[in-house]
């Protein structure tokens, strides 16, 4: 998997979180995923299928970032991960993946997105079953952190 | 969503678990999903995309069933949900969805499958973001229980 393919997801996440929640996420250097434990409390997962590619994406938000996004987008937040927060993460997952899809279409990579699935729970573990590499991207901000995983069959 | 569409998933799960692990699962009556907490410790999630359909599937195994399947398939099991068990659940998820795909193709419903994602963790919550109904199917056996959720955009 090359940088051409990863950058649209980085740009799309930063764009969605900036536009929707006015929070600026800094992207740390990509790394291969080793620790399987999601470093957050709520994750959005979406499947991607295209002629050249087949894979899955998971975006995990820590509670602090999820709460701050909700506060900035809805004017109020919740103490716990509730339905409203999961809905918000579902929307963000759709927008993130949709944004990356548009950017990749410009490079002639086409894929379709499945419907998002939201997972929450303390120390939940997410493991992508793919033959290809698993890329973990960490994003930081003073409003909380996010972890984006992109995995494709090679 | 009609019975024609659900039955292939029921048959495929029973077939996969019977064939691979010699465990006979009884299907309880389908119900609409209300409680969002996965009633198990390890789940396989897979996205499905086709010309007529777009959705997601989650199969959740309780620890007892996951351990018994592993024992019957590999000759040994583990006390905790480990990588081997998650791998096995990933394979079962692929086979379950692949079997249903074949059966549905005979009825001219076509879809492609994304790569499976495995989630584990006590009391993790899975929420499908779809416009259509969410169907929860419970399966029981003396070797443990499973819960299958199928969700499609209407």
Contacts between the chains, C-beta under 8 A, distances in Angstrom:
chain1	res1	chain2	res2	distance
A	36	B	83	7.8
A	45	B	45	6.1
A	45	B	117	5.2
A	45	B	119	7.9
A	46	B	47	6.6
A	47	B	46	6.6
A	47	B	47	2.3
A	47	B	48	7.6
A	47	B	49	7.3
A	47	B	56	7.3
A	47	B	113	7.7
A	47	B	114	2.5
A	47	B	115	7.0
A	47	B	117	7.8
A	48	B	47	7.7
A	48	B	114	6.1
A	49	B	47	7.3
A	49	B	49	5.2
A	49	B	112	4.8
A	49	B	113	7.4
A	49	B	114	5.3
A	54	B	112	7.9
A	54	B	114	6.3
A	54	B	115	5.9
A	55	B	114	7.0
A	55	B	115	5.5
A	56	B	47	7.3
A	56	B	114	5.7
A	56	B	115	5.1
A	56	B	116	7.8
A	56	B	117	5.0
A	58	B	117	6.7
A	81	B	125	7.9
A	83	B	36	7.8
A	83	B	127	7.8
A	86	B	125	7.7
A	86	B	127	5.1
A	87	B	129	7.6
A	90	B	127	7.4
A	90	B	129	3.8
A	93	B	129	7.8
A	94	B	129	7.4
A	112	B	49	4.8
A	112	B	54	7.9
A	113	B	47	7.7
A	113	B	49	7.4
A	114	B	47	2.5
A	114	B	48	6.2
A	114	B	49	5.3
A	114	B	54	6.3
A	114	B	55	7.0
A	114	B	56	5.8
A	114	B	114	5.5
A	115	B	47	6.9
A	115	B	54	5.9
A	115	B	55	5.5
A	115	B	56	5.1
A	115	B	128	6.5
A	115	B	129	5.7
A	115	B	130	4.8
A	115	B	151	6.9
A	115	B	152	7.8
A	115	B	153	6.0
A	116	B	56	7.8
A	116	B	129	4.6
A	117	B	45	5.2
A	117	B	47	7.8
A	117	B	56	5.0
A	117	B	58	6.7
A	117	B	126	6.3
A	117	B	127	7.0
A	117	B	128	5.4
A	117	B	129	7.0
A	118	B	125	7.9
A	118	B	126	7.4
A	118	B	127	4.3
A	118	B	128	7.9
A	118	B	129	6.4
A	119	B	45	7.9
A	119	B	119	5.1
A	119	B	124	5.9
A	119	B	125	6.8
A	119	B	126	5.7
A	119	B	127	7.8
A	120	B	124	7.1
A	120	B	125	4.7
A	120	B	127	7.7
A	121	B	121	5.0
A	121	B	122	7.4
A	121	B	123	5.9
A	121	B	124	3.7
A	121	B	125	5.7
A	122	B	121	7.4
A	123	B	121	6.0
A	124	B	119	5.9
A	124	B	120	7.1
A	124	B	121	3.7
A	124	B	124	4.7
A	125	B	81	7.9
A	125	B	86	7.7
A	125	B	118	7.9
A	125	B	119	6.8
A	125	B	120	4.7
A	125	B	121	5.7
A	126	B	117	6.3
A	126	B	118	7.3
A	126	B	119	5.7
A	127	B	83	7.7
A	127	B	86	5.2
A	127	B	90	7.4
A	127	B	117	7.1
A	127	B	118	4.3
A	127	B	119	7.8
A	127	B	120	7.7
A	128	B	115	6.5
A	128	B	116	8.0
A	128	B	117	5.4
A	128	B	118	7.8
A	129	B	87	7.6
A	129	B	90	3.9
A	129	B	93	7.8
A	129	B	94	7.4
A	129	B	115	5.7
A	129	B	116	4.6
A	129	B	117	7.0
A	129	B	118	6.4
A	130	B	115	4.8
A	151	B	115	6.8
A	152	B	115	7.8
A	153	B	115	6.0
